[in-house]
Structure formats: structure tokens, C-alpha cells
Amino acid sequence: MKKSLERRHDAHTRANSVCEMHTAIFDATAGGKKARASLVANVANVTELLVSQQKSVEDRRAATVQSRAARVRLREAAKAVVSVGKLVNLPEIAMSTMRLPGTMSDDELLAYARTLLDRASAHADAFLAEGLPPDLLENLAGGIKALSAAREQFALARQQFAGASEAIRETQDQSDRTVRVLEAIALNTPAARPEVLTKLRVAKRVGPRKAAEKTPAAAPPAASTTPSSTPQ
């Protein structure tokens, strides 16, 4: 979809360049001048939106990297808490039942980590007495916070990308209508025919030109067979 938007933008940019090269024709009337100014503004607006959209893509990639790192951090901290928890002897809670989870989604991992943190924090002294590093629970809490923040950044980047896409489409639809107006002006202005009109029509084409159908090559003429002379 992004390629489609970029191709439309390229077409509008080319059409805008044609109009700028022939301002005397398009600015001859108030309506033509207004249409050309509208196209200039729309092209500039879409250029900015495409930059914003690309930033959203980069933010989303960064969030993905941060999520992976946070997941590793969470699982490492959880593994330590579970390992030490098997040695903790508390009558009111069976620490030996704690297990390190297998493959799970971010939501599942966050829910598991929060439950584990609450469980271990309530008996922090017992865990420390069995060898849990003093900063381990803090690391577990930090991992939860880091994964939550990365997920929020990813969701925000997706929303921004979608919002920019919608704004681009709306602006480009308006540009299509504007280009049609400018084409009508060129069509009905003798000074613009045929050079400017042709330039504008070529410029507004979206995407690569369709390959011209190849005309099958004519078969070479059959070699004529000259009957051999019969010896006299």
C-alpha cells in the first residue's frame, strides 16, 4: 500500500512540475491560479506525511527490538525467581509449584511476570535468604516496565502510520480532482495544446508505463527453390 501512495505522489509531483513550468497558462485565470496553488500545497503536505509515515516505520522497528530485549530480560529474571523459589519453605504458599513458562505472547508473559513479582515480593526476605540477588526483583519489575513501554510504542507507531496513510489518501484524492481541473484548463487553452496538455497527461500517469505489446516479428521469407536444370 505504501508503494501505491508513493507512486501517486510521484505522479502528482510531476504534474505539479509541469504546471510550475507553465504558470502563464494556468495562472491566467483566478480559478486556474487557485487550482495550481492547491496542487502545490497538497504535494508539499503529502511529502511531509510520507516522512512522518517513514518515521512511524522506524519507531515500530525500534519498538520490536526493545520488546525482544525486554522479553529476554523478563525471562532471565523469572528463571532466577523460580529457581530460588523452589528452595523457599513457606507453609502458606507452595513455592515449589512455580514453573518457568514456555512460549507465550507478550500479554501472557506480562501477566505471568506480574503474578510472579507479586508472589515473590510478598516474601522477599525468604527469597533473599535462599540466595536471590538483592536487585533481582527490581530487575523483574524493570523488565515488566520495559516490555509494557515497548508495546505502547509499537501500538502508537502503528496508529500514527495508519493515520498518516488515511491523510495521504484523502489529500491525494483531492490532488486527483485538482489535476483534472488543470487538465481541463490546458485542454481548453489553445496555447497549451498540444505540448503542455501532453506533458500534463504523461506526468499524471501513476506507476510504471505498461509495456507495449510486442508485434510478432514477420517470418523470414521462405527460400525459393530454383529447379535444377536438366542436363541436355
N, C-alpha and C positions, 0 to 999 in steps of 0.2 A: 504493500500500500504506500509505503514511503517513497518508493521509486515512482509510482504513479503521480504523487503530489509533486515530486521534483521535476518530472517531465512536463507537467502542466506549467510549473513555474518557469521552466526554461522557455516554453512557448510564449508565455506572457512577457517574459523579459525581452525576447527577440522582437515581439510585436511592439513593445514599448520603445525599443531602439529605433525601429522603422519610423514610428510616429515622431520621435525626437529629431530624426534626421530631416523630417519634412513638416516642421512646425508651421510653416507658412500656409500649408494646405489645411491642416487640422485646427489651427488657431484662428482661421479666417472668420469663424462664427463663434458666438458665445457658447453655444451648445457643444461644438467641437472642442473648444478650449477646455470646457468643463469635463468632457469625457476623457480627454488626454490627461488632464490633471488627476482624474480619478484612477486611471490606469497606473500612473506614476506612483501614487500613494499606495495602491494595492500591491504593486510589485515590491515596494520597499517594506510594507507590512509583512508580506509572506517571507521575505528574506530574513527578517528578524525572528519570525515564528519558526522557521526551519532551523535557525541557530539555537533557539530555545529548545526545540524538539531534540536536536542532537545532544544538547546538554543533559536532557532527561535520560537519553540512552546511556550516556556515560555515568550518570548518577545511579542508574539501575544496575549497571555492571559493577560499580563500586560497592553498592549495597549487597550484591550477590557474593562478592569476595569477602566482605565483612561478615556476612551470615555464615559462610563456611568456617571462617576463623573462630567465630563465636561458638559455633556448634562443637568444634574441636575442644575449645576451652571448657565448655559445659560438660562434655562427656568425660574429659580428663578429671575435672573436679568431682563429678558424680562418682566416677570409678573409685576415687580415693575415699569418699564418704561411705560408699557401700562396703569397701574392703574393711575399713576400720569399724563400721557398724556391726559387722559380724562378731566382733570381739566385745562389743558393749553389752553388758549384762544389766538389763533393767526389767524388773518384774512387770511393769505396767505396759510395756511395749516390746514386741518381738522384733528386734533389730535384725535378727538372722534371716528374716523373710525378705529383706531388701535385695533387689536384683538390678543389675545394670541392664537397661532396655536395649533391644535390638534396633533395627531400622525403624524410624518414625519420622513423622512430619515435624516441621518447626513448632506448630501448635502443640503437638503431643509432647515434644521434648521440653518445651517451656512449662507445660503443666506438670510433667514429671519432676523437672528440676525445682520448681517452686514447692511442690509437695515434699521433696527430699530436703530442701533447705529448711522448711518449717519444722520438719521432723527432727533434723539434726540440731537446729538452733535451740530447740526446747531442751536439749540435753547436751549442750556444748561442752560442759565440764567433763562429762563422761567420755565424750569423743576425744577431747584433748588428753585425758588421762590414758587413753589407749593408743596415743601416738598421732592423732590427727594434727597436721601442721596448723599453727595458730591462725594463719591467713587463708586457710583453705575455704572456710565458709564465706569469707569475704570475696574470694575468687569466684566461688559459685554464684554469689549474688551479682558480681560484676559481669559474669558470663550471661546471666539472665537478662541483665540490663542491656548488654551489648547486642544480643540477638534480637531483643524487642526493638531496639533503636534501628537496627539494620532492616528489620521487616517494615517498620514505619517508613523508612527512607525509600525502600523499594516500592511500597504502595503509593507513596507520594509521587515518585518519579513516573510511575505508570499513569497516574491521574493527570499529571502535567503533560505527558506525551499525548494522551487521548484528547485533552483539552486543546492542545496546540493543533492536533490533526483536524479537529472539528472547526476551529477558527480558520485554518488554512483552506479547508474545503469551502467554507462559506465565502471567504474572500475571493477564492479562485472562481467560484460560480459568478460572483459579481464581475470579475475581470472578463469572463467569457462574454457576458452581456455587453460590457463596455467595448470589447474588441469588435463585436458585431456592429455596434453603433459606428465605430470608427471605420469599419469596412464599408458600411453603407455610405458614409461621407465620402470615402475615396471613390466608391462606385459612381456617385452622382456628381463628382467634381472632375470636369474634363481634363484639368491639368494633372490629375493624379492617375489618369489612365494612359497606357496600361502599366507603366513602370511601378508606381507606388502601390497600386492595387495588387499587382502580382507579388511584390515584396511582402506586403502585409499578409496575403493569403498563404504564402510559403512559410512566413515566420510563425504564424499561429498554429501550424501543424504540431500535434502532440506526439512525441516519441519518434523513433527512427522511421524513415520512409520505408514503405513496403517495397520489397524487392520486385523490380519489374519482371514480369513473366518473360521467360526466355523463349524466343522464337526458335523452334527446332531448325537446326541447320539443314539446308537443302541437301538432299543426297547427291553425291557426285554423279555426273552423267556416266551411264554405262559405256564401257569401252566398245567402240564399234569394231565389229569383226569383219575384216576385209577378206572376202573369199579368195583363197589362193588360186592362182592361175593354173589352169590345167595345162601341163606341158603339151605342146603340139607334137 
